[in-house]
Amino acid sequence: MNDRLDDTALSQLFLSARSRNGWKKEVLPDQIWHDIYDLIKAGPTSANVSPGRFVFCTSEEAKTRVARHMSDTNAAKSLDAAAIVIIAQDLDFAEKIPFLFPHNPDVKNWFGAPQVRQDTAFRNASLQGAYLMLAARAVGLDCGPMSGFDQAALDADFFAGTEIKSNFLCALGHGIDTPFEKLPRLPFDDACRIL
């Protein structure tokens, strides 16, 4: 078993971290997006299917393009972020299984049924989106995850001709707003059972 992370690390990842709504206007080096993905891809997914696809919109042009599909509120609070990331899932993820699961490439046949394919892609890409936020926090960035966008229009703009579908968006950078106090969370007994 690994050692427990120290309180400083736990605070940075979970306890003091907040969703942010205002951003330092800055350009970060492309290497940071590579570093974040290197952490994301290490996280587990079902049979290593790794359906998450990530579009790091970092240029003014790309951020404006994605913002066109966002609610006015989300667009206004995101354009100054260093990146607006489109977290998506590739419904054709099974085509990569011979590479990702080389000891049993026939696993790709587990995902032939449309509902299984959809559920697996959505579930695992959502996990990978959560890994993105933890990875960003681990490298010292703040996160602003959000829904509130026109999924069909965004997909037609960014993923036309593919089986890739957007899941949610996340602004990344260094927050400069005053975050809300941490809102209440359900106590253990309301959310958990030990059997």
N, C-alpha and C positions, 0 to 999 in steps of 0.2 A: 504494500500500500504506500502511496505517496504521502509526503508530509502535507498537512493542511497549509493552505496559503496564509500568509500573515494578514493581520487586520487591515493594513494599508492596501494590500492588493484586493481584498474582499470589498473594501469601501469603494475603490476605484471602479470595480466591475459591477457592483450591485448596490451597496448600502448608501453611498452618498451620490451616486450617479443619478442624473435627472434627464428627462427628455428636454431638449433645448429648442427655443423658438427664435433666437437671434444669434447672428454669426459674425465673427471677425471676417472681414472681406480679405481673402488671401488666396494665393495659388500655392498649393503644396506639391512637392515633387512626385512624379509618377511612381517612384519606388514605394511610396507609402501604400498605394493601392495594391501593388504587387505583394507587399508585406502582409497586408490584411487578407488578401486571397490565400496566401500560403498558410495562414492560420485557419481560415474557413475550411479549406479543403482537407484539413487534418481531422475535422469533426466527423463523427459517425453518421452514416445514413444506411437505410435498409439495403443489405447486400451490396453496399458501397455504390449505389446507383447514382448518387451525386447529380440530381437533376437541376440544381440551382444554377442560374445564369445571372450575371451581374453586369449592368451597364453603368460605369462610373462617368457620369456627366460632369465634367470639370471645366470645360471651356464656357465662356459666356453664351456662345451660340447653342451649345448642347443643353445648358441649364435653361435657357429661354425656350428651347424646343420642348423639353419635358414639362416645363411650367405651363405651357399652353394647355395641357391636359389636366392640370391640377385645379382644385377649387381656388377661388381668389385668395382666400385666407392662407391656404397652404403655399401657394405660389409666392405671395408677398413675404412670408416668413422664411423662405428657403433659398431665394436667389443669391443671397450673399454667402451661403455656405460654400466651403471649398469643393464639395461634390454633392450632387443629388444622385443617389444610387437607385436604379430600377432593379428590384429583386424579382426575379422571374423563375419560371420552371419550364423545362424543355420536356414536352410530352413525348418526344422521340428519344428520351434518355436511354432506353433499352439498347439502342444501336451502339452505345459506348460500353456496354457490359463486357464484351470480349476483352476490351482493354482494362476495364476497371475490376473485373472479377475473373482473371485469366485461368484460375484453377478450375472453374466451372462455367465456361461461356454459355452453356445451355440455359443458365439462369435467365437469360433474356426472354425465354419463352414463358416465364412466370407472369409476365406483364402484358400479355396479348389482349386480354379483355379490356375494353375501353374504360370501364369504371375502375378497375384495378390500376390501370395506367394513370388515370386522372388522380385517384386518391393517393397513389404512391408519389407521383410528381409533386402534388400540392403539399402533402405532409412533410416530405423530406426537404423540399425547397424552403418551406417555412422554417424548419430546423436550421437550414443553412443561413437563412436571413437572420435568425437569432444569433448564430455564430458570428455573422458579420458585425452585429452590434457589440458583442463581447470582444471580438478581435479589435474593433476600432477603439473601444475603451481601453483595451490592453496596451495599445500603442500610443495612448494619450489623447485621443480625439473624443469629442462629444457626439451624440446621436440625436436625431430628430425623426423617429419613425412615424409614418403616417399612411392612412388610407386617403380618401377624399380626392379621387382622380377619376377620370373617364377611362376605364380600363380598355374598352373596345377601341376608342380613338388612339390611345397610347400604343396599344398593340399593333394597330394598323400602321402607325407611324414608325415604330421602332422594330417590329418583328414581322412585317408583311412577308408572306411566302414561307413562313416557318411554322413549326409547332410549338413555338415559345410563347408563353402567356405570362403577363405581369401578375405579381402577387401583391406587393406593397412597395412603398418608396421609403427612403431614409436619407435625410440630409446628414452630412458628416463635416466636421471641422472643429473649430474652437468656439464654443458658445460664449456670447458676451451679454446675454440677457440675464436677468435675475430670475432663476428658476423658482417655480412654485415650491412651497413646502411639500415634503413627500406626503402624498395622499394616503388614506388608510388602506391597509391590506387585510384580507380575511385572516383571522386567527387560524392556527393549525387545525383545531377541532371543527371548524366550519368548512375547511377545504380538504382535509386529509383523514384517512383512516389507517390504522395499523392493524392488520389481521394476523 
